Amino acid sequence: MASHTEFKDLTNGEEVVAAFPEQVAGRIFIITGPTTGNIGAATATALAKAKPAAIVLAGRTPSKFQQVADEIKRIDATVNVISVVLDLGSFASVRAAAKAILENDDISRVDVVVNNAGIMAQPYSLTSDGIESQFGVCHVGHFLFTNLLMPKLKLSDNPTIVNVSSSGHRFGLWDFSDYNWEKRPYNIWNAYGQGKSANVLFTVSLAERGIRSIALHPGWVLGTELGSHIPEEEFNVLGQMIAATPAFEYMPNKKNIAQGASTVLVGALDQKLPNGSYLHDCQVIDADPHAIDPALAKQLWELSNKLTGENFA
């Protein structure tokens, strides 16, 4: 269970950081998808209030998170803010980003990686490497990025990887024979669920390898760009899918962005959490059985290695 049972759905990120200052001070954090006005940005600015050594902002378009970098410096000018170009839909970009981090002497180690970036309910498309985009961006890019960073993660006394998943993982049953949706009609929500269940399965695999890793659902967060492109009729379809999924997390309160960052920060900072936990509203809950199945986690690791051309152990 979590250290702070009083943390709930409307707890904000700054409250979480204030509860764990010793887990922030002097540490080095990497956050993917830190664009202004989203959970990654709120995570970064909350961390800035507790004296981290460095915050690495990794995203596709640095101009979109320059405001976040400026805000971190406004909060604490001593924090080293490093911006890295990272397009999770391109293995070449992922490799270049990881190389830049590994070769940067100001990043002596990596203590926490927050794999926050993602896309949701996009029309069918492929990444530059030929992978269905929601699976490719939400999971495969992060799989490659995280594993390439292992040399510096292993220099930390307590490396932590946080994978931002979603309740949507509950309708993301895996079909390894058709991960690219070449045999089935494409469903934007099931494809999103596949990518988000991959986040949880990746967490299971990392925990099995002795690396502290936490997955989570940040909640129904208003004000981000994540779902701004989705037409109303598709949200109606989503509502029907949620109603047909009994285990789907009940969300009585919609959250603002600062509240959306709270569960991310609990995952990053609370050392009492069991390794491999899945969080919602700052507390440990059960993920869907398919998303924590060790056999499926093993299959996904093998598929991810195959797709990236790697052989990560």
N, C-alpha and C positions, 0 to 999 in steps of 0.2 A: 504494500500500500504506500501511498505518498506520505511525505513528512507532514504536510499541512492539509489536514482533512477539511479545514475551513475554506480552502480555496474552492471556488465553484465556477459556474458558467460566466458570471459577470465580474470575476476577478480580472484585473488588468495586468499587463506585463510588468509595469513598474513595481507593483506590489510583490510580484514573484521575485524580481531581482533584489528588492529590499530584504527579502527573507533569506537570500543565499549570497550575500556579498562576497564571501570567501571563495565561492565557486566562479566568480567573475574576475576579481582583482588579479591582475598580472597575467591573465590567460589570453590565448589567441583563438579567435572565432572566425569561421568562414560561413557566410550565409549566401545561398544561391537565391536568385529571384528577389533582390532587395529594392525593387522599383518603388518610387515614391507612392504612398497611398495604398500599400498592401502590407500583409502580415510580416514579410521579411524586413521591410523598413521599420515597422514598429518594434520588431525583435531587436534590431540593431540599435535603435535610439534608446530603448530601455536598458540594454546592456551598457551603453555608454555612461550611464549614471553610477556605475560601480567600479570604475577604474580598470577596465580591461587593458591589456598591453596593446592589442591590435584587433581590429575588425576588418576582415577581408570581404568586400562586397563583390560578388561574382554574378554578372548578368550579361545579357546579350547586347544591351545598349547603355554604356556608361552615362550618357547624358540624361537618361531617365532615372538614374539614382545619384546624380551629383548633388541634388538637394538633400539627400539622406546623408551623404558624406559631409556636407556643410553643416547639417544639424548636429551630427556627432561631434564635430569640432567646436561648435557653439556650446554644446553641453560640457565638453572637456577637451581642451586643446591639446592635452598630452597624449590622447589616444592616437595611435598610428592607424590611419585609415588608408587601406590599399584597395584600389579598384582593379578588377580583372575582367576581361572580356570572356564570356562563357555562353556559347550557344549550345544548349543540350541536345539540339536536333542535328548536330554535326560532330562526328567523332574527331575530326581534325581540330575543331575549335576546343573540344573537351581536352584533347591531348595538349594543345598549346596552352590552355589555361592551367592545367596541372603542372606543366613544365615551368611556367612562369612562377608558380607558387613554390615549387621545389627548389628553384634556382634563386629565389629572393632571400638574401641574407637577413632581411628584416623579419622574415617569418622563420624563426629558429625551430619551430615545431608547430604542430596543429593540435589544439586541445579539443575543440568542438567543431564539427561540421553540421550545419543545419541545411538539409536538403529540402528546401522550401519551394523552389520553382516548379511550375507545372502549368498545364493547360487543361481546359475542361469542355467537354461536349462539343468538340470541334468537328466540322464536316470531315469526311474521309480524306486524308492526305498522307503522304509519306515523308519521312525525314530525308535529308540529303543522302543517307546511307540505306534508304529503301525500307525503313521500318514504319509501321503504322504510327502516326505522330503522337497520339496520347500515350501509348506504351513507350515509344522511343524517348519522348521528353520527360515524362513522369518517372520512368524507371531506368531504361537502358543507359541514357546519358549520365544519370546519377550513379549507376553501378560502376561505370567506367571511371568517372571522376573520383569517386570515393576510393576505389581500389588503387588508382594511380597515386593518390595522396598518402597511402599507407606508410611509406618511409618516414614522413614527418608526423603522422599520427602516432606511430610507434615510439617517437621521441617524447611524447607526453606521458606524464605519470598516470593519467587517467583519461585516455581518449574516449570521446563520446560522439556518436553519430545519431542525429535526429532525422527521421524520415517523416515528412508531413504527408499523411495519407488523407483519408476521408471516410465518412460513413458510407460513401458510395462503393467502398470495397465490398460491401455486403451483396451487391448485385453484379459482382465482377468475377463470376465463376470462370475458371481457366479452361481453355481448350488449346493445349500445346500443339495440336496438329494443325491449328488454324489461328495462330497468334496474330497474323497479319490480315485477318478478315478477307481472305481470298475465296473462301468456300461458302461463307455465310453472308446474308444481308447485313450490311453495316448498321449497327445501332450505337448512336453517339454516347448514350448513357452506359450501356454494357461495356463499351470500349473504355470509357472513363473508369468504370469500376475495375476492369482488368488492370489498367495502369495503377490504380490505387491499391488493389490487392497485392500487386507486385511490390509496392512499397513495404507492406507488412511482411510479406514473405522474405524480402531482402533483409529486413530487421531480424527475422528468425535466423536466417543464415549467418548474419554477422554475430549474433549472440552465441550461436553454436560454436563459432570460432573464437570465443572469448573476448570479443570486442563489445564494449558497452553500447547498446543500440536500442533506441526507443522509437516506436511509431505512434501516430496520434491523429485524431480528428480535431481540427481547430474550432469547429462549430459553424453555425450559419452566420457568416460574417458579412455585414453590409458595407458597401462603399468601395469594394475592390473592383478591379477590372476583369476579374477571372471569368465572370459569367455575363459580362455586359453585352456580348454579341448574341446571346441566346434568345430566340423568339419566344413569346409567351406560350405558344402551343407546345413547345418542347418542355417548358417548365410544368405544363399540365401533365405531360407524359411522365415526367419525373415524379410528380405527386402521386400518380397512380402506382408507379413502381415502389415508392416508399410505403404506400398503404398496403401493398402486397408483401412487404418484407417485415415480418413481425419483430425481428431483432433490431430493426433500424433505430438508432439513437433518437429518443424523444428530445426535441429542442424547443422548450417553452419560450426561450428568450433569444431573439436575434442579437448579435454582438456587433459592437463597433470594432475598428481595427485594433485598437490597443487591447481590448478584451480578447480578440482573436489570437493575439500573440502570447497570451498567458500560458496556455497549455504547451505551446512550443518551448517556452522558457522553463516550465516545470520539467519537461523532458530533458532539456539541456543541463539543468543545474541540480535537480534533486537526486542526491546519491542514494537515497533510501529505496528508490524504485527498483523492483526486480529487473534484471537484464532481460531484454526482449519484450517489455511491457507494451501494451496498447492503451493510450490515454484518451479520455474525453472529459471536457470540463475540469481539467487539472487533476483528475483521478484515474486510477487504473480500472479498466473494464475489460470484458471479454471481446476480442475480435471474433469475426465469423470463423467457424472451424476450418473452412477451406483455406483461409489466409494465414493460418498458423500450422498447417500440415507440414511436418518435416520432409516428407517425400516430395511434396509439391515445391517446397523451398529448394530442395536439391535439384529438381528438374529445372526450375527457373534459373538457378545459378549456372547450370550447364548450358542452358539456352543463351543466357547473357554472355557467357564466355564465347560461345560460338558466334554470336552476332557481332561481338566486338573484336573477334580475332585474337582473344587473349586466353590465358590459361591460369587465371587467378585461383590460388589454392583455397 
